[in-house]
């Protein structure tokens, strides 16, 4: 019988333990024998039960799980069918699942049939014996599976760039060209050649010499690509073969690409070519290793794993997954390939994503990623009956896993026989290439190609309510030649976003975020692009919805602040409403997802900080609290809580992390319909929460952090640091402008840039020099303008006007020495060329033009830098008298002749100083003539 789909939110509440006592939810207090729970391939219900019960196995249509009597009643009340197994299923015997399609395999006399459901027989077999008369295992995805009496650990929901499942990929619009280039390299001929080399070994059974030969052959292949290879020894059989491409930024975050390389036949020493099962998946991992070996850098680590002893019951992969758990590794995803090169006659060419013992969010992500990068991509979801593959090992140990398979119902029928040959079993290498490309695209996307490096110090809170705010970043392209552009995108209301370019000053990129409002939180992120077409966003994923940078504009009145660094608890108290109080103050130790250090200083408050003798996880079936002292907030008008948080807690359907203010529930972690989305902080986050029910102020407040847990899964819980209660107010009115000038002295000929920087320099309305308005550029705490041509020497007053008032400073004007020639870099056909010559006052000047640069000697003149050595290439344009400030500013019309477009003209001035009777030259002005 199939269970109805989980459509009632009430079931979530029922399974969350509402109205139940802890003892009622303890499986040990109920029936210790497992039950069949018919979830009907409903992954949401399955994952709920993993968190609410002791689930041993996902058989596709049903689970094998130990349930409390109360939970059984809850499921039945909601229309979810269960079936009790006889008492001997509780322990002592091995449990096996055998599908109807193995009815031809004779069962051993010692195998007892306990139940039959959904075409699967549940067998009880004496420990370590085969259920089959021939003593064989017949294991894994052929409809036979051995049940491990170990509870499945819940795997987290996959999040990429802060977004769940496929949401981030679907928001991209276009793929990464680096990833596309990798995907395009997957070669069907190389897949086939890799497979042929494996099939040439008569059997790759892990306890036979051929298994060790295959191990050595695979190791040599990976090493030939330049990879460092290790062997993972887990017993007397062949070993797991492992190669890694270390991440350049976060190497502790790992993406696993896996396949088993062993094969099995009817007899221990008989032929077992295993071309499809699983030479095909192994050949694909080797091909992806070839491509990925030189494909970096990636932010995260890619681990390539070829497992031994899969055919003996996932032995190699179970060992690998258990080692990852014991080492505290962060496996982002396990991508498994097992049988990918056979297509039945008439079957469509598509990848089957297996739903049994896999993570739905990762499957959705892989399907969407394949669609983005693989031209012939086609896929569907399907369940396996009873059987499974190496992905189950990682999934059962709490890591997200996906299984890429040829067809769940029409896979090659003659596996585990001498007929699993390349000629018969691997008839569609285009299918294998499509699947391998999908795996590569998914792995590379999760590993995050590091295209550009963005180094940026996030902007701090400010009481400057006018702005603008200067953003600086050092950006380097790691795959291209140059960085083409960097933009800043920001919002002050969380809805409307604005974008502005940054400019490169020769060392770093600089740009502005517009100001003008307070008190507000400004959120922003940076986007960089290079000449190779690659881009990077900082912080990662902020363009898709992940958390951006932010800063506060306004003023804060601090009523209370602590970093928990004092010699005592400073009036903070803790206890338990029920169960165990595990609140501790001290140094966190990085266990159960906790941080390994405080945000600032050394101390935090948290649930079980993981010191010696503690595991770092909060206890089961408990409700505990951490309570602040009463905080005096007399005179407050706009209260906020500010603190740093590192929180790891199950979906609120199961465990509740809560904040109370004055005994009112103020905040709680999210409860989702599926009940499987945990809060899993990976860094200290800055939390700012408005005490919205006290708009007119409150004389005092008291804050309480609570954690309420059920009996299923326990994570790291609360970690708190840098706690404060503040009042937020608008920024103070800006002062009238006050500034200094740089440079403070300019030549009368003008043309140079002047910076006026100081206080009150935001929101500038106008700038005048000597009473004449000049164009200006607003900066952060400054304005910039070009010095005009001055009519006299001495002091010229610079006046800056804002809404707050007027400020002024004197600019010292001197004669140009040595002579200079100032003008535009470009001029249009038919326009005017305005230039200025600066030299000694009351002198003379001549302007020369040439279409050639290079030194030229003319009798009676100083050496020139234009003309290319040919005096006839010099054209006199005109002459004039320098005024009392030493400036002459002529304008020359550019002929309306289209043939001039694209030419580069060179100008040079010759000046005469009457006081010293000296001739001099100005240097070259190069001007491009545009249409």
Secondary structure, DSSP 8 states (H G I E B T S, - for coil): --------HHHHHHHTTTT--GGGG-GGGS--S-EEE--TT-HHHHHHHHHHSEEEEE-SS-EEEE--HHHHHHHHHTT--EEE--GGGGSSEEEEEEEGGGTTS-B-TT-EEEEEETTEEEEEEETT--SBTT-----BTTTEEEE-SS--B-----EETTEETTHHHHHHSS--HHHHHHHHT--HHHHHHHHHHHHTSSB--TTSHHHHHHHHHHHHHHHHTT--EEEE--SSS--EEEEEE--SSEEEEEEEEEEE-----SSTTS-B--IIIIIIHHHHHHHHHHHHTTS--BSEEEEEEEES-GGGTSHHHHHHHHHHHHTT-EEEEEEEE-S-S---TT----EEEE-TTS-HHHHHHHHHHHHHH-TT--EEEE--SS---THHHHHHBT--EEEEES-SSSS-TTTTSTT--HHHH---HHHHHHHHHHHHHHHHHHH-B--EEEE------B--SS--EEEEEEEEESSSSSEEEEEEEEESSSS--EEEE-EE-SSSEEEEE-----SEEEEEEEEEEETTS-EEEESTTTTTTS--EEEEESEEEEEEEE-S-SSS-TT-EEEEEES---EEEE-----TT--SS-SSSS-EEEE----TT--S---SS-EEEEE---EE-TT-SSEEEEEEE--EE--TTT-EEEEEETTEEEEE----SSS---EE-SS-EEEEEE-TT-TT--SEE-EEEEEE--SS----B-EEEEEEEEEEE--------EEEEESSEEETT--SEEEEEEES-SSEEEEEETTEE---EEETTEEEEE----SSSEEEEEEEEETTEEEEEEEEEE--SS-EEEE-SEEETTSEEEEEEE-STT-EEEEEEESSEEEE--TTS--EEESTT-GGG-EEEEEEE--TTSEE--EEE----GGGTT-EEEEEEEEEETTTTEEEEEEEEEEEEE-
